[in-house]
Structures are given as structure tokens and as C-alpha cells.
Amino acid sequence: MKLVNKSKSFIERRNLPINYNKEDKNLFHHELKKKFPSIKIYSTRNIYVHQEKMKIYKFIRFHSNFWRMSNFWLRHKFKFFIEDIKLFLKSNKTNMEDIEVIERGIWVTDQKSWKYMHWFCDALQRIEFSNEYLNEYPVILSSNYLNYHYIVSTLKLLEIPFKIVEREKKYLVKDLIITSHIAPAGNFKSDLINKISKKFKYSVIKDNNIPTNKLWISRNRSEIRKEKNFDGLSKLLEKYKYQIVYLEDYSLHEQIILVNQSHTIAGLHGAGLNNMLFLQKGANILEVRASEDAGNNCYFSLASSLGLNYYYSFAECDFEGDFYSSDYIIDLIQLEKTIKAIESV
């Protein structure tokens, strides 16, 4: 592989929440200043693509750190290498009939890039960093990405050139650009994520009107992380004139308009808060999060990168310590206190 472009290493500094309480120091202080290594773009030739993996010699998995969120452990690499060598030795190395040739492409995805948050914040940052190559190198995407309307809408809205490949079919990419991860998932390079935010807004919003909406992005139709005390929550939100929305009811175009016309969006920790990308500068984010969850700070970090006012409130997990799949009981007294703090500004 040949290194063709790289950034400098960079430091991201995050602002404390507006309603920060010193008792919650353990949730935020390890996120306030983080250093990340340089981002790299490589050029390589004659790489095989199969099952959303890059391979050499048709069978041997290659540079998994680019197509996974994190690299395999060494013992796993050794195990997979032995498996791949066995397949290679059994194969008919002269048989090329089942392989389609692609002249050029860019690799920017990993095994979770199809998920809402990871698409908008991880994959799109890699695409934005590769922007100078897009005129000649389309982004290579697995055919399953077409099953997600937000991905298809993004590609059309931002005019991102792409090449769809079938997951079970083998392809030979003669000239492949590979972009490294920008940062570990949940972290952002501020200039990149702001460029992405502007592109979305400028593609849809013609005039920046004064935002007047207050939105609660509900997870009550989701399989996990529902608002268990939704009835009490609904009454509280109605009292303060919050509109409860289910973003799955809206197209991407409609979501951008709806959120951009809002000065506050609130909700449980979840992908819907990713729509803060479409807010105007200086708007408010209210994240309801588990009181002991110091690890999931992606929306705190994103709000800081985008120049938004981040507020937080707490909820308790239905299953203690299960921050991902548990339903949540929201502390409505604290939530009302936080809403009042936003209203008083």
C-alpha cells in the first residue's frame, strides 16, 4: 500500500454540559480533552472484495482494521490466516470467471456502518476526508445498504458517487483508495463533522428562519431503550409544549427541515439524537442517559463539536447495568428541572 494523504494528529476539546453538576464528574471529565492519531489515505491495487471484506489472492483477509470498527486480536488474525490459506490452497487459482472487475473505488465502511449513528458520524466522516477523490473513485457499498432509506437518501442528497457490490459475489478492484477511521466510534473531528452538517442543511434549507419547535424524539416504538414511564413523560412534555416525534415517520428531507426549525431536541440516549446534525448553531440538546453510564458519550461529544448547548438528565435502567438493551424509567422530577433550566435561558 502507498500512503497518499494524511492529516496531523489532532486534539478535540469538549465543553462541559450547561447544567453540569460536580457530582457527575466521572461521566464527563475523561472526555474533555482527547488526542487522536493522524488520519491516513492509502492507495493500493488489485484488491478483492467479498462479504464486506478486503482480501488479497482472492481468499486472504487483508487489513481488517479498515473494514472493522476495531482490529482483530492477534490470535484471531492467526486463526483466520490459517483458514484463508487452506481455502487458497484448495482453490483453482486460474479460475476468474466468477469475479467482476471494478476499475476504481474508495473503501470507507466497517461492519457497523449501515447503522444510523455509525453511517452519519463514522462513514460520512471518512467520505468527507476522501472528498478530493470522489470525482474519480466511487464509494464501494454492499448491496444491503440499499435497504436503509437514510443511506440511499444521503447518497442522493449529498451527490456521493457509489458502486454497489453484492455481498456474496467476488470483485477485483484494480485501483482502491482506503481511508482509515477518523477516530474511535463516538468521537469526531470537528471540522469534518461541521462540513457534513452544513452540506445536509444547505442541500435542503434555503433560509434560516428563527427556530421555534421543541422536539422529544421518542424511542417508544423501538425494540430497546423505550421510555417505560411514557404516560407520565407525555404529560410533562405536553406541559412544556414539546412535540413528541417518531423520526421513522419522516423522510430524511423532512427530518432535516423539522429539526432545523427547532431550538431544542430532547430524548433518551439513542440514534435519534444524531439528528442534531441538522440544528442551527447555538440550539439545545437534552439527552436523558443512565446515571452510571460513563462510556456512552457520543452525543455529548457531538454536541460540543457542533457548537450546541448540551444538557443532560437521568433515567434508571430496567435491568441494572444494561445500558444498551434495557428500557428506562425517566426521573421526571429531574427532567422537569432540566427543561426549566433550558426555558430560563
C-alpha positions as CSV (number, residue, x, y, z in Angstrom):
1,M,0.0,0.0,0.0
2,K,1.1,3.5,-0.7
3,L,0.3,6.4,1.6
4,V,-1.2,9.2,-0.5
5,N,-2.6,11.6,2.2
6,K,-2.6,12.1,5.9
7,S,-3.7,14.6,8.5
8,K,-1.8,15.7,11.5
9,S,-2.7,14.1,14.8
10,F,-5.4,16.2,16.4
11,I,-6.9,17.1,19.8
12,E,-10.6,17.6,20.5
13,R,-11.6,19.7,23.4
14,R,-15.2,19.4,24.7
15,N,-17.2,21.9,26.7
16,L,-18.9,20.8,29.9
17,P,-22.7,20.4,29.9
18,I,-24.6,23.6,30.5
19,N,-26.2,22.1,33.6
20,Y,-23.1,20.3,34.8
21,N,-23.1,19.1,38.4
22,K,-19.7,18.3,40.0
23,E,-21.2,15.1,41.4
24,D,-21.3,13.8,37.8
25,K,-17.5,14.4,37.2
26,N,-16.9,10.7,36.4
27,L,-19.3,10.9,33.4
28,F,-17.6,13.7,31.5
29,H,-14.1,14.6,32.7
30,H,-12.3,11.8,30.8
31,E,-13.9,13.2,27.6
32,L,-12.9,16.8,27.9
33,K,-9.6,16.6,26.0
34,K,-8.8,13.7,23.8
35,K,-5.9,13.2,21.3
36,F,-6.3,11.2,18.2
37,P,-3.7,9.9,15.7
38,S,-3.4,11.2,12.1
39,I,-6.0,10.1,9.6
40,K,-4.5,8.3,6.6
41,I,-5.5,7.6,3.0
42,Y,-3.8,4.8,1.2
43,S,-3.7,3.7,-2.5
44,T,-3.5,0.0,-3.3
45,R,-4.1,-2.1,-6.4
46,N,-5.7,-5.4,-7.2
47,I,-7.7,-6.0,-4.0
48,Y,-10.5,-8.4,-3.9
49,V,-13.8,-7.5,-2.2
50,H,-16.0,-10.3,-0.8
51,Q,-18.6,-10.4,2.1
52,E,-17.8,-6.8,3.0
53,K,-14.1,-7.6,3.5
54,M,-10.9,-6.8,1.6
55,K,-8.8,-9.8,0.5
56,I,-5.6,-10.5,-1.4
57,Y,-5.2,-13.5,-3.6
58,K,-9.0,-13.8,-3.6
59,F,-9.1,-15.5,-0.2
60,I,-6.8,-14.0,2.4
61,R,-8.3,-11.3,4.6
62,F,-6.4,-8.1,4.4
63,H,-6.1,-5.0,6.7
64,S,-9.1,-5.8,8.9
65,N,-8.5,-2.6,10.8
66,F,-10.1,-0.7,7.9
67,W,-13.3,-2.9,7.5
68,R,-13.9,-3.5,11.2
69,M,-14.6,-0.9,13.9
70,S,-11.6,-2.3,15.8
71,N,-8.8,-4.7,14.8
72,F,-8.8,-8.4,15.5
73,W,-6.7,-9.7,18.3
74,L,-3.5,-11.4,17.2
75,R,-4.7,-14.9,18.0
76,H,-7.8,-14.3,15.8
77,K,-5.7,-13.0,13.0
78,F,-3.5,-16.1,13.1
79,K,-6.6,-18.3,13.1
80,F,-8.2,-16.5,10.2
81,F,-4.9,-16.6,8.2
82,I,-4.7,-20.4,8.6
83,E,-8.3,-20.7,7.5
84,D,-7.7,-18.5,4.5
85,I,-4.5,-20.2,3.4
86,K,-6.4,-23.6,3.4
87,L,-9.1,-22.1,1.2
88,F,-6.5,-20.6,-1.1
89,L,-4.6,-23.9,-1.5
90,K,-7.9,-25.8,-2.3
91,S,-8.9,-23.2,-4.9
92,N,-8.5,-23.2,-8.6
93,K,-6.2,-20.2,-8.8
94,T,-6.7,-19.7,-12.5
95,N,-10.5,-19.5,-12.4
96,M,-11.6,-15.9,-12.8
97,E,-15.0,-16.5,-14.3
98,D,-16.9,-15.6,-11.2
99,I,-15.0,-12.3,-10.5
100,E,-16.2,-8.9,-11.7
101,V,-13.6,-6.2,-12.2
102,I,-14.1,-2.7,-10.8
103,E,-11.6,-0.2,-12.1
104,R,-11.7,2.3,-9.1
105,G,-13.3,2.7,-5.7
106,I,-13.0,4.0,-2.2
107,W,-13.3,2.0,1.0
108,V,-15.0,3.8,3.9
109,T,-17.1,1.3,5.8
110,D,-16.9,-1.2,8.6
111,Q,-19.2,-3.9,9.9
112,K,-21.5,-1.4,11.7
113,S,-21.5,1.4,9.1
114,W,-25.1,0.6,8.0
115,K,-26.4,1.6,11.4
116,Y,-27.9,5.1,11.7
117,M,-25.4,6.7,14.0
118,H,-22.4,4.9,12.5
119,W,-23.5,5.9,9.0
120,F,-23.9,9.6,9.7
121,C,-20.9,10.0,12.0
122,D,-18.3,7.4,11.2
123,A,-18.8,6.5,7.5
124,L,-19.6,10.1,6.4
125,Q,-16.6,11.5,8.2
126,R,-14.4,9.0,6.2
127,I,-16.2,10.0,3.0
128,E,-15.7,13.7,3.7
129,F,-12.0,13.2,4.4
130,S,-11.8,11.4,1.0
131,N,-13.7,14.2,-0.8
132,E,-10.9,15.1,-3.3
133,Y,-11.0,11.6,-4.7
134,L,-14.8,11.3,-5.1
135,N,-14.9,12.6,-8.7
136,E,-12.9,9.6,-9.9
137,Y,-13.4,7.0,-7.2
138,P,-16.9,5.9,-6.2
139,V,-17.6,4.7,-2.6
140,I,-17.9,0.9,-2.5
141,L,-21.0,-0.2,-0.6
142,S,-22.5,-3.6,0.0
143,S,-26.0,-4.1,-1.6
144,N,-27.6,-4.4,1.9
145,Y,-27.0,-0.7,2.3
146,L,-29.8,-0.1,-0.2
147,N,-32.2,-1.5,2.4
148,Y,-31.9,1.6,4.6
149,H,-33.7,4.7,3.3
150,Y,-31.4,7.1,5.2
151,I,-28.4,5.8,3.4
152,V,-30.0,6.0,0.0
153,S,-31.3,9.5,0.7
154,T,-27.9,10.6,2.0
155,L,-26.2,9.4,-1.2
156,K,-28.7,11.3,-3.4
157,L,-28.9,14.4,-1.3
158,L,-25.1,14.9,-1.0
159,E,-24.5,13.6,-4.5
160,I,-22.0,10.9,-3.3
161,P,-20.9,8.6,-6.2
162,F,-21.1,5.0,-5.2
163,K,-20.7,1.5,-6.5
164,I,-22.9,-1.3,-5.2
165,V,-21.4,-4.8,-4.7
166,E,-23.3,-8.0,-3.9
167,R,-22.1,-9.4,-0.6
168,E,-21.6,-13.0,-1.8
169,K,-20.0,-12.1,-5.1
170,K,-16.3,-11.6,-5.6
171,Y,-14.9,-8.4,-7.1
172,L,-11.4,-7.3,-8.1
173,V,-10.8,-3.6,-7.6
174,K,-7.9,-2.6,-9.7
175,D,-7.3,0.8,-8.0
176,L,-8.6,1.1,-4.5
177,I,-8.4,4.1,-2.1
178,I,-8.6,3.2,1.6
179,T,-9.5,5.8,4.2
180,S,-8.7,5.0,7.8
181,H,-11.1,5.6,10.6
182,I,-11.3,9.2,11.7
183,A,-11.4,8.3,15.4
184,P,-12.9,5.6,17.5
185,A,-16.7,5.5,17.2
186,G,-18.4,8.2,19.2
187,N,-15.6,10.7,18.6
188,F,-15.4,13.4,15.9
189,K,-13.0,15.7,14.1
190,S,-14.8,19.0,14.5
191,D,-14.0,20.4,11.1
192,L,-15.2,17.3,9.3
193,I,-18.4,16.8,11.2
194,N,-19.3,20.5,10.7
195,K,-18.7,20.3,7.0
196,I,-21.1,17.3,6.9
197,S,-23.7,19.2,8.9
198,K,-23.5,22.2,6.6
199,K,-23.9,20.0,3.5
200,F,-27.1,18.5,4.8
201,K,-28.6,21.8,5.8
202,Y,-27.5,23.7,2.7
203,S,-28.9,20.9,0.5
204,V,-32.4,21.4,1.9
205,I,-32.7,24.7,3.9
206,K,-32.8,27.8,1.8
207,D,-33.5,30.4,4.5
208,N,-32.5,30.0,8.2
209,N,-35.7,31.0,10.0
210,I,-35.8,31.6,13.7
211,P,-36.3,28.1,15.2
212,T,-39.4,27.7,17.3
213,N,-40.0,23.9,17.8
214,K,-39.2,21.8,20.8
215,L,-39.0,18.1,20.0
216,W,-38.9,15.0,22.0
217,I,-37.5,12.2,19.9
218,S,-39.3,9.1,21.2
219,R,-38.0,5.6,21.3
220,N,-41.3,4.1,22.4
221,R,-41.7,2.2,19.1
222,S,-38.1,0.8,19.3
223,E,-37.3,-2.7,20.4
224,I,-34.9,-1.5,23.1
225,R,-34.4,1.6,25.3
226,K,-38.1,2.5,25.5
227,E,-39.4,5.2,27.9
228,K,-41.1,2.9,30.4
229,N,-43.0,5.6,32.2
230,F,-44.2,7.1,28.9
231,D,-47.6,8.2,30.2
232,G,-46.1,10.5,32.8
233,L,-43.5,11.7,30.4
234,S,-46.1,12.6,27.8
235,K,-48.0,14.8,30.4
236,L,-44.8,16.6,31.3
237,L,-43.8,17.2,27.7
238,E,-47.3,18.5,26.9
239,K,-47.0,20.9,29.9
240,Y,-43.9,22.5,28.3
241,K,-45.2,22.3,24.7
242,Y,-42.8,19.7,23.4
243,Q,-43.8,17.8,20.3
244,I,-43.3,14.1,20.5
245,V,-42.0,12.7,17.2
246,Y,-41.1,9.4,15.8
247,L,-38.4,10.1,13.2
248,E,-39.2,6.8,11.3
249,D,-42.4,8.6,10.2
250,Y,-40.3,11.2,8.3
251,S,-38.1,11.1,5.2
252,L,-34.6,12.4,5.6
253,H,-35.5,15.6,3.8
254,E,-38.5,16.1,6.2
255,Q,-36.3,15.3,9.3
256,I,-33.7,18.0,8.3
257,I,-36.5,20.6,8.0
258,L,-38.2,19.6,11.2
259,V,-35.1,19.6,13.3
260,N,-33.6,22.7,11.7
261,Q,-36.8,24.6,12.7
262,S,-36.3,23.5,16.4
263,H,-34.3,25.3,19.1
264,T,-34.3,22.2,21.4
265,I,-34.3,18.5,20.7
266,A,-34.5,16.0,23.6
267,G,-34.8,12.3,24.1
268,L,-33.3,9.1,25.6
269,H,-29.8,8.2,24.5
270,G,-30.2,6.8,21.0
271,A,-29.6,7.3,17.3
272,G,-32.4,9.9,17.0
273,L,-30.2,12.4,18.8
274,N,-27.8,12.1,15.9
275,N,-30.2,14.5,14.1
276,M,-28.6,17.3,16.0
277,L,-26.5,17.5,12.8
278,F,-29.4,19.5,11.3
279,L,-29.8,22.0,14.1
280,Q,-28.8,25.6,13.8
281,K,-25.8,26.8,15.8
282,G,-26.5,27.6,19.5
283,A,-29.5,25.2,19.7
284,N,-30.1,22.9,22.7
285,I,-29.6,19.2,23.1
286,L,-31.2,17.4,26.1
287,E,-30.0,13.8,26.5
288,V,-31.6,11.6,29.0
289,R,-29.0,9.0,30.0
290,A,-28.3,6.3,32.5
291,S,-26.9,7.8,35.7
292,E,-24.0,5.4,35.9
293,D,-23.1,5.3,32.2
294,A,-19.7,7.0,31.8
295,G,-18.9,5.2,28.5
296,N,-21.6,6.3,26.0
297,N,-20.7,10.0,25.5
298,C,-21.1,10.2,21.7
299,Y,-23.9,12.7,21.8
300,F,-22.2,14.8,24.4
301,S,-19.1,14.9,22.2
302,L,-21.1,15.5,19.0
303,A,-23.0,18.4,20.6
304,S,-19.7,20.0,21.6
305,S,-18.2,19.6,18.1
306,L,-21.2,21.2,16.5
307,G,-21.3,24.2,18.9
308,L,-24.6,23.2,20.6
309,N,-25.7,23.6,24.2
310,Y,-25.7,20.2,25.8
311,Y,-27.9,19.4,28.8
312,Y,-28.4,16.0,30.5
313,S,-30.9,14.3,32.8
314,F,-31.0,10.9,34.2
315,A,-33.0,7.7,34.0
316,E,-32.6,4.3,35.6
317,C,-32.2,1.0,33.6
318,D,-34.9,-1.6,33.8
319,F,-32.0,-4.1,34.1
320,E,-29.2,-2.7,36.2
321,G,-26.0,-2.1,34.3
322,D,-27.5,-2.9,30.9
323,F,-27.2,0.5,29.3
324,Y,-27.8,-0.8,25.7
325,S,-30.9,-3.0,25.7
326,S,-32.7,-2.1,28.9
327,D,-35.8,0.0,28.9
328,Y,-35.6,3.2,31.0
329,I,-37.5,4.8,33.8
330,I,-37.0,8.5,33.4
331,D,-36.6,10.7,36.5
332,L,-39.4,13.1,35.7
333,I,-38.7,15.4,38.6
334,Q,-35.1,16.0,37.4
335,L,-36.2,16.1,33.7
336,E,-38.6,19.0,34.6
337,K,-35.9,20.8,36.4
338,T,-33.6,20.5,33.3
339,I,-36.4,21.7,31.0
340,K,-37.0,24.7,33.2
341,A,-33.2,25.5,33.1
342,I,-33.4,25.5,29.3
343,E,-36.5,27.6,29.3
344,S,-34.9,30.2,31.6
345,V,-32.1,31.0,29.2
